[in-house]
Amino acid sequence: MKEVNARAVFEPTGSFQQTTIKRREVGPKDILIDIKYAGICHSDIHTANGDWGDIEYPLVPGHEIAGIVAEVGSEVTKHKVGDLVGVGCMFNSCGECKHCKQGLEQS
């Protein structure tokens, strides 16, 4: 497991604090992103506050990120180490519906 820096909330309505978290190893179809920027939106704040149900703290919110590929799995062909990448709020779409086939969805 890799230990990485993160910003987390430790209680409802708490402020973000520097911490470290453990990440699993990169799998064959994964990429590891050295995150440079993360968007914290209203859904992250609601989640951190526990507005939508019970939360296990500490919590590291932020599902919209941009960074640099630091490592790629053995089966990854689309990205290489050093690529600039971003992940929006929707990720891993089906790739098969009419919207995906028209290029109107993230993949």
C-alpha angles and dihedrals in degrees: 000000000000122000113217138176117259143164114238142174115227101193140014111292089006121143123250115270133189113256141146126246134190119243125196119247118274111270126215094270097037135097124204112223122203094218113222098170135019127187115224108202136177093276091055091051093048090049093047090050091051091240093141100043143303117334130200109226140247091056126186106200127186121105098177110074143163127194149115127294106249100175138007131205122243094258097046113115104158099064137038135194109285097030117136108235141174134197119206128204091274118056139169099024120189095261091209110073121094092261093053092045089053090052093249097124136059119256 
